[in-house]
Amino acid sequence: MSFLPASPTVEIVEKEDIVAMVFGRDDVLPDEAAQRRRRADADRAATLGNAYHGKLDIYFQTADGRTKRVATTVWAADADHLTLKSGGSLPMRAVLGFDFY
């Protein structure tokens, strides 16, 4: 499923820049059903990354409320974090959605 951001401005960032970003404490998805869907998509992203080394776009939100997009490969996903190809991680609570291509 493709994610379409609600924000009209989405900043494209490099995966290496994520380590310097600050994320909010609260989940960006208030709805439990949306959180479950995100987790299923995260597991799908990890399978894509490990089996095919496939990239995808991840949309996420920083503590200042800005929406950002990164094109990367996901190596692992758990309840709290995504592990990215660069070795960095992204908190699951900051992820708005994924765009598989």
N, CA, C and O atoms as a Tinker XYZ file with bonds, in Angstrom:
   404  protein
     1  N      0.841000   -1.177000    0.000000    73     2
     2  CA     0.000000    0.000000    0.000000    64     1     3
     3  C      0.885000    1.238000    0.000000    63     2     4     5
     4  O      1.861000    1.312000    0.746000    81     3
     5  N      0.551000    2.180000   -0.815000    73     3     6
     6  CA     1.313000    3.424000   -0.893000    64     5     7
     7  C      0.779000    4.424000    0.118000    63     6     8     9
     8  O     -0.421000    4.486000    0.383000    81     7
     9  N      1.678000    5.192000    0.667000    73     7    10
    10  CA     1.327000    6.228000    1.627000    64     9    11
    11  C      1.338000    7.563000    0.924000    63    10    12    13
    12  O      2.296000    7.897000    0.228000    81    11
    13  N      0.284000    8.325000    1.101000    73    11    14
    14  CA     0.220000    9.679000    0.555000    64    13    15
    15  C      0.225000   10.649000    1.728000    63    14    16    17
    16  O     -0.723000   10.671000    2.514000    81    15
    17  N      1.282000   11.453000    1.857000    73    15    18
    18  CA     1.373000   12.356000    3.011000    64    17    19
    19  C      0.313000   13.444000    2.966000    63    18    20    21
    20  O     -0.032000   13.958000    1.902000    81    19
    21  N     -0.197000   13.784000    4.146000    73    19    22
    22  CA    -1.182000   14.865000    4.249000    64    21    23
    23  C     -0.508000   16.220000    4.111000    63    22    24    25
    24  O     -1.129000   17.188000    3.672000    81    23
    25  N      0.752000   16.285000    4.484000    73    23    26
    26  CA     1.498000   17.539000    4.419000    64    25    27
    27  C      1.869000   17.866000    2.971000    63    26    28    29
    28  O      2.351000   16.993000    2.250000    81    27
    29  N      1.653000   19.104000    2.540000    73    27    30
    30  CA     1.999000   19.463000    1.164000    64    29    31
    31  C      3.509000   19.559000    0.936000    63    30    32    33
    32  O      3.976000   19.464000   -0.199000    81    31
    33  N      4.260000   19.745000    2.003000    73    31    34
    34  CA     5.711000   19.846000    1.866000    64    33    35
    35  C      6.375000   18.690000    2.603000    63    34    36    37
    36  O      6.214000   18.522000    3.812000    81    35
    37  N      7.110000   17.912000    1.855000    73    35    38
    38  CA     7.833000   16.784000    2.414000    64    37    39
    39  C      9.292000   16.952000    2.028000    63    38    40    41
    40  O      9.636000   17.013000    0.848000    81    39
    41  N     10.138000   17.025000    3.038000    73    39    42
    42  CA    11.568000   17.191000    2.806000    64    41    43
    43  C     12.206000   15.819000    2.582000    63    42    44    45
    44  O     11.994000   14.890000    3.362000    81    43
    45  N     12.977000   15.705000    1.524000    73    43    46
    46  CA    13.706000   14.474000    1.239000    64    45    47
    47  C     15.036000   14.540000    1.973000    63    46    48    49
    48  O     15.775000   15.517000    1.853000    81    47
    49  N     15.336000   13.488000    2.737000    73    47    50
    50  CA    16.574000   13.452000    3.517000    64    49    51
    51  C     17.359000   12.183000    3.175000    63    50    52    53
    52  O     16.815000   11.217000    2.638000    81    51
    53  N     18.630000   12.216000    3.498000    73    51    54
    54  CA    19.487000   11.042000    3.325000    64    53    55
    55  C     19.428000   10.195000    4.593000    63    54    56    57
    56  O     19.278000   10.723000    5.695000    81    55
    57  N     19.544000    8.894000    4.431000    73    55    58
    58  CA    19.451000    8.002000    5.587000    64    57    59
    59  C     20.531000    8.275000    6.624000    63    58    60    61
    60  O     20.314000    8.052000    7.815000    81    59
    61  N     21.670000    8.747000    6.196000    73    59    62
    62  CA    22.765000    9.054000    7.117000    64    61    63
    63  C     22.455000   10.254000    8.016000    63    62    64    65
    64  O     23.065000   10.411000    9.074000    81    63
    65  N     21.513000   11.098000    7.598000    73    63    66
    66  CA    21.155000   12.295000    8.369000    64    65    67
    67  C     20.176000   12.009000    9.510000    63    66    68    69
    68  O     19.987000   12.848000   10.390000    81    67
    69  N     19.565000   10.845000    9.497000    73    67    70
    70  CA    18.533000   10.522000   10.485000    64    69    71
    71  C     19.097000   10.473000   11.902000    63    70    72    73
    72  O     18.395000   10.823000   12.851000    81    71
    73  N     20.343000   10.049000   12.063000    73    71    74
    74  CA    20.925000    9.930000   13.413000    64    73    75
    75  C     20.964000   11.268000   14.149000    63    74    76    77
    76  O     20.975000   11.282000   15.380000    81    75
    77  N     20.984000   12.378000   13.438000    73    75    78
    78  CA    21.052000   13.700000   14.063000    64    77    79
    79  C     19.666000   14.310000   14.314000    63    78    80    81
    80  O     19.568000   15.407000   14.864000    81    79
    81  N     18.611000   13.620000   13.922000    73    79    82
    82  CA    17.262000   14.168000   14.061000    64    81    83
    83  C     16.667000   13.848000   15.421000    63    82    84    85
    84  O     17.020000   12.859000   16.063000    81    83
    85  N     15.752000   14.715000   15.843000    73    83    86
    86  CA    15.062000   14.557000   17.124000    64    85    87
    87  C     13.611000   14.181000   16.829000    63    86    88    89
    88  O     12.969000   14.765000   15.955000    81    87
    89  N     13.107000   13.199000   17.573000    73    87    90
    90  CA    11.749000   12.704000   17.368000    64    89    91
    91  C     10.918000   12.910000   18.624000    63    90    92    93
    92  O     11.431000   12.873000   19.742000    81    91
    93  N      9.623000   13.128000   18.416000    73    91    94
    94  CA     8.716000   13.331000   19.546000    64    93    95
    95  C      8.541000   12.067000   20.365000    63    94    96    97
    96  O      8.883000   10.968000   19.928000    81    95
    97  N      7.999000   12.244000   21.566000    73    95    98
    98  CA     7.763000   11.110000   22.471000    64    97    99
    99  C      6.480000   10.365000   22.125000    63    98   100   101
   100  O      6.371000    9.163000   22.368000    81    99
   101  N      5.511000   11.075000   21.560000    73    99   102
   102  CA     4.214000   10.480000   21.255000    64   101   103
   103  C      4.208000    9.880000   19.857000    63   102   104   105
   104  O      4.945000   10.311000   18.969000    81   103
   105  N      3.364000    8.883000   19.687000    73   103   106
   106  CA     3.220000    8.237000   18.385000    64   105   107
   107  C      2.529000    9.204000   17.419000    63   106   108   109
   108  O      1.565000    9.875000   17.786000    81   107
   109  N      3.030000    9.268000   16.181000    73   107   110
   110  CA     2.433000   10.152000   15.176000    64   109   111
   111  C      1.115000    9.597000   14.646000    63   110   112   113
   112  O      0.353000   10.320000   14.004000    81   111
   113  N      0.840000    8.322000   14.909000    73   111   114
   114  CA    -0.424000    7.700000   14.516000    64   113   115
   115  C     -1.250000    7.441000   15.774000    63   114   116   117
   116  O     -0.932000    6.523000   16.530000    81   115
   117  N     -2.291000    8.219000   16.014000    73   115   118
   118  CA    -3.063000    8.074000   17.244000    64   117   119
   119  C     -3.988000    6.849000   17.240000    63   118   120   121
   120  O     -4.410000    6.393000   18.303000    81   119
   121  N     -4.296000    6.331000   16.091000    73   119   122
   122  CA    -5.248000    5.239000   15.918000    64   121   123
   123  C     -4.538000    3.880000   16.008000    63   122   124   125
   124  O     -3.550000    3.653000   15.310000    81   123
   125  N     -5.036000    2.982000   16.861000    73   123   126
   126  CA    -4.413000    1.663000   17.034000    64   125   127
   127  C     -4.434000    0.833000   15.752000    63   126   128   129
   128  O     -3.489000    0.092000   15.479000    81   127
   129  N     -5.495000    0.949000   14.970000    73   127   130
   130  CA    -5.573000    0.198000   13.712000    64   129   131
   131  C     -4.486000    0.666000   12.748000    63   130   132   133
   132  O     -3.872000   -0.148000   12.058000    81   131
   133  N     -4.249000    1.972000   12.700000    73   131   134
   134  CA    -3.201000    2.513000   11.840000    64   133   135
   135  C     -1.825000    2.069000   12.331000    63   134   136   137
   136  O     -0.932000    1.823000   11.520000    81   135
   137  N     -1.646000    1.966000   13.637000    73   135   138
   138  CA    -0.379000    1.500000   14.197000    64   137   139
   139  C     -0.136000    0.025000   13.848000    63   138   140   141
   140  O      0.990000   -0.370000   13.547000    81   139
   141  N     -1.190000   -0.775000   13.890000    73   139   142
   142  CA    -1.053000   -2.190000   13.502000    64   141   143
   143  C     -0.709000   -2.322000   12.019000    63   142   144   145
   144  O      0.107000   -3.161000   11.635000    81   143
   145  N     -1.334000   -1.493000   11.196000    73   143   146
   146  CA    -1.048000   -1.508000    9.758000    64   145   147
   147  C      0.410000   -1.089000    9.503000    63   146   148   149
   148  O      1.095000   -1.678000    8.667000    81   147
   149  N      0.871000   -0.071000   10.230000    73   147   150
   150  CA     2.253000    0.378000   10.101000    64   149   151
   151  C      3.210000   -0.750000   10.457000    63   150   152   153
   152  O      4.215000   -0.963000    9.779000    81   151
   153  N      2.885000   -1.476000   11.534000    73   151   154
   154  CA     3.761000   -2.577000   11.950000    64   153   155
   155  C      3.801000   -3.672000   10.883000    63   154   156   157
   156  O      4.867000   -4.222000   10.609000    81   155
   157  N      2.660000   -3.993000   10.281000    73   155   158
   158  CA     2.619000   -4.990000    9.210000    64   157   159
   159  C      3.430000   -4.516000    8.005000    63   158   160   161
   160  O      4.161000   -5.297000    7.395000    81   159
   161  N      3.299000   -3.232000    7.665000    73   159   162
   162  CA     4.082000   -2.668000    6.561000    64   161   163
   163  C      5.575000   -2.667000    6.886000    63   162   164   165
   164  O      6.401000   -2.880000    5.999000    81   163
   165  N      5.923000   -2.430000    8.150000    73   163   166
   166  CA     7.332000   -2.448000    8.563000    64   165   167
   167  C      7.913000   -3.859000    8.406000    63   166   168   169
   168  O      9.045000   -4.023000    7.952000    81   167
   169  N      7.139000   -4.861000    8.780000    73   167   170
   170  CA     7.596000   -6.243000    8.609000    64   169   171
   171  C      7.758000   -6.571000    7.124000    63   170   172   173
   172  O      8.715000   -7.240000    6.734000    81   171
   173  N      6.831000   -6.103000    6.306000    73   171   174
   174  CA     6.934000   -6.291000    4.855000    64   173   175
   175  C      8.187000   -5.592000    4.314000    63   174   176   177
   176  O      8.877000   -6.139000    3.453000    81   175
   177  N      8.482000   -4.396000    4.809000    73   175   178
   178  CA     9.672000   -3.655000    4.380000    64   177   179
   179  C     10.947000   -4.411000    4.738000    63   178   180   181
   180  O     11.889000   -4.453000    3.946000    81   179
   181  N     10.981000   -5.009000    5.928000    73   179   182
   182  CA    12.157000   -5.779000    6.344000    64   181   183
   183  C     12.326000   -7.024000    5.473000    63   182   184   185
   184  O     13.450000   -7.385000    5.123000    81   183
   185  N     11.241000   -7.670000    5.128000    73   183   186
   186  CA    11.310000   -8.831000    4.237000    64   185   187
   187  C     11.824000   -8.415000    2.866000    63   186   188   189
   188  O     12.672000   -9.094000    2.286000    81   187
   189  N     11.321000   -7.318000    2.354000    73   187   190
   190  CA    11.779000   -6.789000    1.064000    64   189   191
   191  C     13.264000   -6.472000    1.113000    63   190   192   193
   192  O     13.997000   -6.780000    0.173000    81   191
   193  N     13.708000   -5.865000    2.187000    73   191   194
   194  CA    15.115000   -5.488000    2.331000    64   193   195
   195  C     16.035000   -6.681000    2.439000    63   194   196   197
   196  O     17.103000   -6.699000    1.828000    81   195
   197  N     15.637000   -7.679000    3.208000    73   195   198
   198  CA    16.496000   -8.841000    3.426000    64   197   199
   199  C     16.493000   -9.817000    2.260000    63   198   200   201
   200  O     17.538000  -10.362000    1.905000    81   199
   201  N     15.346000  -10.041000    1.668000    73   199   202
   202  CA    15.250000  -11.022000    0.592000    64   201   203
   203  C     15.700000  -10.466000   -0.756000    63   202   204   205
   204  O     16.329000  -11.172000   -1.544000    81   203
   205  N     15.379000   -9.202000   -1.018000    73   203   206
   206  CA    15.623000   -8.638000   -2.352000    64   205   207
   207  C     16.511000   -7.405000   -2.347000    63   206   208   209
   208  O     16.834000   -6.877000   -3.411000    81   207
   209  N     16.912000   -6.937000   -1.172000    73   207   210
   210  CA    17.690000   -5.695000   -1.033000    64   209   211
   211  C     16.952000   -4.523000   -1.677000    63   210   212   213
   212  O     17.563000   -3.603000   -2.220000    81   211
   213  N     15.617000   -4.583000   -1.600000    73   211   214
   214  CA    14.778000   -3.570000   -2.229000    64   213   215
   215  C     14.630000   -2.319000   -1.387000    63   214   216   217
   216  O     14.549000   -2.378000   -0.160000    81   215
   217  N     14.595000   -1.199000   -2.063000    73   215   218
   218  CA    14.394000    0.096000   -1.406000    64   217   219
   219  C     12.916000    0.450000   -1.369000    63   218   220   221
   220  O     12.109000   -0.082000   -2.131000    81   219
   221  N     12.587000    1.351000   -0.473000    73   219   222
   222  CA    11.254000    1.916000   -0.378000    64   221   223
   223  C     11.385000    3.301000    0.224000    63   222   224   225
   224  O     12.446000    3.670000    0.727000    81   223
   225  N     10.311000    4.062000    0.174000    73   223   226
   226  CA    10.284000    5.381000    0.807000    64   225   227
   227  C      9.604000    5.242000    2.157000    63   226   228   229
   228  O      8.567000    4.590000    2.280000    81   227
   229  N     10.196000    5.858000    3.162000    73   227   230
   230  CA     9.610000    5.910000    4.490000    64   229   231
   231  C      9.284000    7.376000    4.784000    63   230   232   233
   232  O     10.145000    8.249000    4.680000    81   231
   233  N      8.041000    7.624000    5.147000    73   231   234
   234  CA     7.614000    8.962000    5.546000    64   233   235
   235  C      7.574000    8.987000    7.065000    63   234   236   237
   236  O      7.008000    8.095000    7.698000    81   235
   237  N      8.180000   10.016000    7.643000    73   235   238
   238  CA     8.221000   10.104000    9.095000    64   237   239
   239  C      8.146000   11.559000    9.521000    63   238   240   241
   240  O      8.274000   12.473000    8.705000    81   239
   241  N      7.935000   11.755000   10.822000    73   239   242
   242  CA     7.772000   13.101000   11.355000    64   241   243
   243  C      8.782000   13.334000   12.483000    63   242   244   245
   244  O      8.968000   12.483000   13.352000    81   243
   245  N      9.417000   14.484000   12.449000    73   243   246
   246  CA    10.365000   14.849000   13.494000    64   245   247
   247  C      9.628000   15.590000   14.619000    63   246   248   249
   248  O      8.447000   15.910000   14.493000    81   247
   249  N     10.338000   15.853000   15.709000    73   247   250
   250  CA     9.725000   16.496000   16.882000    64   249   251
   251  C      9.125000   17.859000   16.565000    63   250   252   253
   252  O      8.180000   18.286000   17.227000    81   251
   253  N      9.668000   18.551000   15.552000    73   251   254
   254  CA     9.140000   19.869000   15.183000    64   253   255
   255  C      7.898000   19.789000   14.296000    63   254   256   257
   256  O      7.384000   20.816000   13.852000    81   255
   257  N      7.413000   18.566000   14.035000    73   255   258
   258  CA     6.193000   18.376000   13.253000    64   257   259
   259  C      6.400000   18.326000   11.750000    63   258   260   261
   260  O      5.429000   18.232000   10.999000    81   259
   261  N      7.637000   18.385000   11.299000    73   259   262
   262  CA     7.914000   18.354000    9.864000    64   261   263
   263  C      7.888000   16.921000    9.337000    63   262   264   265
   264  O      8.382000   15.995000    9.980000    81   263
   265  N      7.303000   16.764000    8.156000    73   263   266
   266  CA     7.257000   15.464000    7.500000    64   265   267
   267  C      8.465000   15.332000    6.590000    63   266   268   269
   268  O      8.798000   16.244000    5.833000    81   267
   269  N      9.116000   14.179000    6.679000    73   267   270
   270  CA    10.319000   13.926000    5.888000    64   269   271
   271  C     10.177000   12.577000    5.191000    63   270   272   273
   272  O      9.383000   11.727000    5.594000    81   271
   273  N     10.968000   12.407000    4.136000    73   271   274
   274  CA    10.948000   11.160000    3.360000    64   273   275
   275  C     12.377000   10.706000    3.145000    63   274   276   277
   276  O     13.257000   11.513000    2.846000    81   275
   277  N     12.604000    9.412000    3.298000    73   275   278
   278  CA    13.913000    8.829000    3.043000    64   277   279
   279  C     13.725000    7.587000    2.180000    63   278   280   281
   280  O     12.816000    6.792000    2.417000    81   279
   281  N     14.581000    7.425000    1.186000    73   279   282
   282  CA    14.586000    6.221000    0.349000    64   281   283
   283  C     15.710000    5.340000    0.871000    63   282   284   285
   284  O     16.876000    5.732000    0.849000    81   283
   285  N     15.358000    4.153000    1.340000    73   283   286
   286  CA    16.356000    3.289000    1.948000    64   285   287
   287  C     15.897000    1.838000    1.937000    63   286   288   289
   288  O     14.793000    1.521000    1.495000    81   287
   289  N     16.758000    0.977000    2.427000    73   287   290
   290  CA    16.453000   -0.436000    2.621000    64   289   291
   291  C     16.302000   -0.668000    4.119000    63   290   292   293
   292  O     17.108000   -0.178000    4.911000    81   291
   293  N     15.285000   -1.406000    4.504000    73   291   294
   294  CA    15.052000   -1.740000    5.904000    64   293   295
   295  C     15.618000   -3.125000    6.167000    63   294   296   297
   296  O     15.257000   -4.083000    5.483000    81   295
   297  N     16.493000   -3.239000    7.142000    73   295   298
   298  CA    17.096000   -4.533000    7.491000    64   297   299
   299  C     16.294000   -5.261000    8.552000    63   298   300   301
   300  O     16.212000   -6.489000    8.528000    81   299
   301  N     15.702000   -4.528000    9.482000    73   299   302
   302  CA    14.946000   -5.167000   10.563000    64   301   303
   303  C     13.872000   -4.219000   11.073000    63   302   304   305
   304  O     13.976000   -2.998000   10.956000    81   303
   305  N     12.828000   -4.831000   11.647000    73   303   306
   306  CA    11.741000   -4.052000   12.249000    64   305   307
   307  C     11.310000   -4.756000   13.525000    63   306   308   309
   308  O     11.105000   -5.970000   13.541000    81   307
   309  N     11.176000   -3.983000   14.591000    73   307   310
   310  CA    10.592000   -4.522000   15.814000    64   309   311
   311  C      9.531000   -3.533000   16.288000    63   310   312   313
   312  O      9.208000   -2.580000   15.578000    81   311
   313  N      9.007000   -3.748000   17.448000    73   311   314
   314  CA     7.917000   -2.900000   17.929000    64   313   315
   315  C      8.323000   -1.443000   18.116000    63   314   316   317
   316  O      7.481000   -0.547000   18.055000    81   315
   317  N      9.626000   -1.205000   18.344000    73   315   318
   318  CA    10.070000    0.152000   18.657000    64   317   319
   319  C     10.882000    0.853000   17.577000    63   318   320   321
   320  O     10.883000    2.083000   17.524000    81   319
   321  N     11.577000    0.108000   16.710000    73   319   322
   322  CA    12.500000    0.724000   15.753000    64   321   323
   323  C     12.546000    0.008000   14.408000    63   322   324   325
   324  O     12.225000   -1.175000   14.293000    81   323
   325  N     12.956000    0.771000   13.398000    73   323   326
   326  CA    13.343000    0.216000   12.105000    64   325   327
   327  C     14.861000    0.328000   12.032000    63   326   328   329
   328  O     15.416000    1.382000   12.341000    81   327
   329  N     15.531000   -0.734000   11.630000    73   327   330
   330  CA    16.968000   -0.678000   11.409000    64   329   331
   331  C     17.182000   -0.507000    9.918000    63   330   332   333
   332  O     16.690000   -1.303000    9.118000    81   331
   333  N     17.918000    0.534000    9.543000    73   331   334
   334  CA    18.113000    0.888000    8.141000    64   333   335
   335  C     19.448000    0.385000    7.626000    63   334   336   337
   336  O     20.332000    0.020000    8.401000    81   335
   337  N     19.582000    0.371000    6.319000    73   335   338
   338  CA    20.788000   -0.115000    5.672000    64   337   339
   339  C     22.043000    0.589000    6.166000    63   338   340   341
   340  O     23.100000   -0.035000    6.262000    81   339
   341  N     21.949000    1.839000    6.471000    73   339   342
   342  CA    23.103000    2.626000    6.918000    64   341   343
   343  C     23.586000    2.214000    8.302000    63   342   344   345
   344  O     24.648000    2.645000    8.750000    81   343
   345  N     22.800000    1.375000    8.979000    73   343   346
   346  CA    23.126000    0.998000   10.342000    64   345   347
   347  C     22.396000    1.850000   11.355000    63   346   348   349
   348  O     22.387000    1.529000   12.543000    81   347
   349  N     21.787000    2.925000   10.906000    73   347   350
   350  CA    21.010000    3.783000   11.788000    64   349   351
   351  C     19.640000    3.193000   12.044000    63   350   352   353
   352  O     19.273000    2.163000   11.479000    81   351
   353  N     18.897000    3.853000   12.893000    73   351   354
   354  CA    17.543000    3.379000   13.170000    64   353   355
   355  C     16.577000    4.553000   13.201000    63   354   356   357
   356  O     16.970000    5.711000   13.346000    81   355
   357  N     15.330000    4.223000   13.062000    73   355   358
   358  CA    14.256000    5.209000   13.051000    64   357   359
   359  C     13.198000    4.712000   14.035000    63   358   360   361
   360  O     12.766000    3.564000   13.933000    81   359
   361  N     12.774000    5.545000   14.980000    73   359   362
   362  CA    11.755000    5.088000   15.925000    64   361   363
   363  C     10.430000    4.816000   15.211000    63   362   364   365
   364  O      9.971000    5.628000   14.407000    81   363
   365  N      9.832000    3.685000   15.508000    73   363   366
   366  CA     8.565000    3.317000   14.878000    64   365   367
   367  C      7.496000    4.369000   15.160000    63   366   368   369
   368  O      6.639000    4.618000   14.312000    81   367
   369  N      7.535000    4.992000   16.346000    73   367   370
   370  CA     6.506000    5.978000   16.710000    64   369   371
   371  C      6.541000    7.211000   15.805000    63   370   372   373
   372  O      5.575000    7.973000   15.769000    81   371
   373  N      7.652000    7.420000   15.065000    73   371   374
   374  CA     7.777000    8.583000   14.187000    64   373   375
   375  C      7.347000    8.281000   12.755000    63   374   376   377
   376  O      7.199000    9.201000   11.951000    81   375
   377  N      7.146000    7.013000   12.426000    73   375   378
   378  CA     6.835000    6.610000   11.047000    64   377   379
   379  C      5.362000    6.849000   10.730000    63   378   380   381
   380  O      4.466000    6.367000   11.422000    81   379
   381  N      5.145000    7.609000    9.663000    73   379   382
   382  CA     3.789000    7.877000    9.186000    64   381   383
   383  C      3.327000    6.805000    8.215000    63   382   384   385
   384  O      2.156000    6.425000    8.221000    81   383
   385  N      4.239000    6.313000    7.378000    73   383   386
   386  CA     3.860000    5.296000    6.403000    64   385   387
   387  C      5.002000    4.963000    5.465000    63   386   388   389
   388  O      6.087000    5.541000    5.538000    81   387
   389  N      4.726000    4.014000    4.580000    73   387   390
   390  CA     5.710000    3.504000    3.637000    64   389   391
   391  C      5.168000    3.607000    2.218000    63   390   392   393
   392  O      3.959000    3.534000    1.997000    81   391
   393  N      6.063000    3.775000    1.270000    73   391   394
   394  CA     5.683000    3.751000   -0.134000    64   393   395
   395  C      6.545000    2.683000   -0.807000    63   394   396   397
   396  O      7.736000    2.881000   -1.049000    81   395
   397  N      5.910000    1.543000   -1.103000    73   395   398
   398  CA     6.609000    0.442000   -1.751000    64   397   399
   399  C      6.569000    0.646000   -3.254000    63   398   400   401
   400  O      5.522000    0.966000   -3.816000    81   399
   401  N      7.707000    0.463000   -3.902000    73   399   402
   402  CA     7.742000    0.594000   -5.365000    64   401   403
   403  C      8.587000   -0.473000   -5.971000    63   402   404
   404  O      8.735000   -0.524000   -7.192000    81   403
